[in-house]
Amino acid sequence: MKTTRMMTLGLMLAALWMAGSGGWTGAAEAGVAAPEEAITIDGKKPARFDHGVHIALTMNCGQCHHNSEHQPLTGEDIAALPDGAGLRCVACHNDSFANPDLQKAKDVFHGRCRDCHKQGYNGKTGPSGCNDCHIKN
């Protein structure tokens, strides 16, 4: 179940990148589309992620998803993937990842999301309090 949700998240993030980069054609043909409603990222403390908010800021998936050389994935890269499993953070960031500080999904999300929310993007900062993103059980 958790694997399916993470794969779905990866596919949705790919769609976001495609929409923001002008590379939407390949994604549309593959049936990938960013969800219209906020999604919930499962975990010990589930968190909300709203693609629409990030699309409105002109963000693209390549700002979060990168290859093993830490280069942003292009629309062509994402469209060429056999499935969304490679877009999941845990596809690389797991117990065998070289940097122990980035082996857990929580650390990866906090590193990318929370830092970006504090630093801002295109002059806008995002919510950075725990309960701004995390859903109370």
N, C-alpha and C positions, 0 to 999 in steps of 0.2 A: 504494500500500500504506500509506504513512504517513498519507495523507489519510483512508483508511478507518479506520485505528486511531484517529485523532484524532476523527473523527465518532462512532465507537463510544464513545469516552471521554466525549464531550459528551452523548450520549444516556444513558449510565450515570449521569453526574453529575446529569442532569435527573431521572432516576428516584429518586436519592438525595434530592434536594430535595423531590420530590413525596411520598415516604414520610415525611419528617420534618415536612412542613408540613400534613399532613392532606389534601392535594390529590391523593391517589393515584388516585382514580377516573378522571380524564381520562387519566392515564398508563397505567393498566391497560388501558383501552379501546384505546389506541394501541399496546399491546404492548410498552411500555417497562418494563424491570425492572432493578434494580441487580443486578450479577453477584454470585454467592455466593462466588466466589473472587477473590483479589487479581488485579489486572490489571497489565500491564507497559506503561509509557508509553515508546514507542520514541524514540530519539535517539542522540546521540553517546555518552551514558552513560545507558542505560535505567534507569528508576526504577519501583518498585512502588507501587501505590495500592490500598488495601483499603477498599472501601466499607463493609463490615461494621463495621470499627473506628470509622469516622466516624459511621455511623448510631447505633452504641451510645452515642456521645457526644452524641446528639440534634442533630448538625449537619445542615444542609440545603444543597442546591446553591446557593441564593441567597447563601450566604456567600462563594462563589467566583465564581459567574456573575452578571454584571450587564449592564445595558443601556448604551447609549452615554452616558447621563447618570450612570452609575455607581450606579444604583439596583438593588437585588437583584431578580432575576427571580422572579416569582410562579409558582405552579403553573399558573395560567391562561396566563401568558405563554409558558411552556415548552410546554404542551400545544398552543398555537396555532401553534407554529413548523412550517413545512412539512417540515422535516427537522432533524437535529441539527447541521448545518453552522454555524448561528449560535451554538451553544454552545461551539464550539471557540475557545480563546484566540486562535489565529492568525487567526480571522475578522476581528478588529479589530487585535490586537497583531501587526503585521507591519511591513514596511519603510515603509509610509505612515502609521503611527501617529504622532501629534503628538509624543509624548514619546519621544525616542530611547532612553531608559533602559528602556522597556517594549516595545520592538519585537521582541525575541527571546523565544521560548517559555521558554527557560532562565531568563531574568530574571523573567518573569511567575511561573513556578512557584516559583522561589526567593523571590520577594517575598511570595507568598501562603502557600505551604506552610511554608517554613523559618521565616519570621517567626511564623506561627501556632504552629508546633511549639515555638518558644522561649518565646513569650508565654503559651501555654496556652489552653485552652478548658474552661469549667466546672471549673476547678481542676486540670486535668490537662495536662501538657506532653507533647509527642511527641518522638520521636527527632530529633536535629538534626545528627548527624554525617553526613558524605557517604555512607559505606558503610551507614548505617542504611536509606536508601531506594534508593540507586543499587546496581545489580546489577553485580558484577564481570564483565567479559567473559571 
